Amino acid sequence: MAMLLDNPAAVRRVAMDLLARREHGRVELTRKLRQRGATDELIDAALDRLAEQGLLSEARYLHSFVASRARGGHGPLRIREELAQRGLPRDAIEQALNEAEIDWNEQLRAVWQRKFGQLPVDARERAQQGRFLAYRGYPLDLIGRLLRGLDD
């Protein structure tokens, strides 16, 4: 059953339903409401009001996203890129990553330990492990130190 989003109350109700499930950024919430047929004027008014009431918070969304992705084993480079693709400003992303106080070296080691558990014995294995960790979003310098056994 499709809901017609032609009045402020309906747009607000759908926005609050989305926010009740998880934190959303303003750009993401705008896109979802637009897909459901709401006009830009109704969306802007509803989101402005939600932000004023503290129900929509970019900072809270950034914090939640960074923590969630870090728990999932993703590194700062991948998290930064995912947030940028979601339309968030670079300075806010950097601030969220800095405030997260995550030890990326320790995080890298935990991901590596779960996946591989032992140092590579040859160049092929080193490349395989390095590609995996780079794909997860960890800096190459940290990966290199780990794979050479120098991260302690």
Protein Blocks (a to p, Z undefined) as FASTA:
>chain_A
ZZddfbfklmmmmmmmmmmmpccdfklmmmmmmmnopafklmmmmmmmmmmnopacfklm
mmmmmmmmmmnopafklmmmmmmmnopafklmmmmmmmnopafklmmmmmmmmmnopacf
bfklmmmmmmmmmmnopafklmmmmmnopmZZ
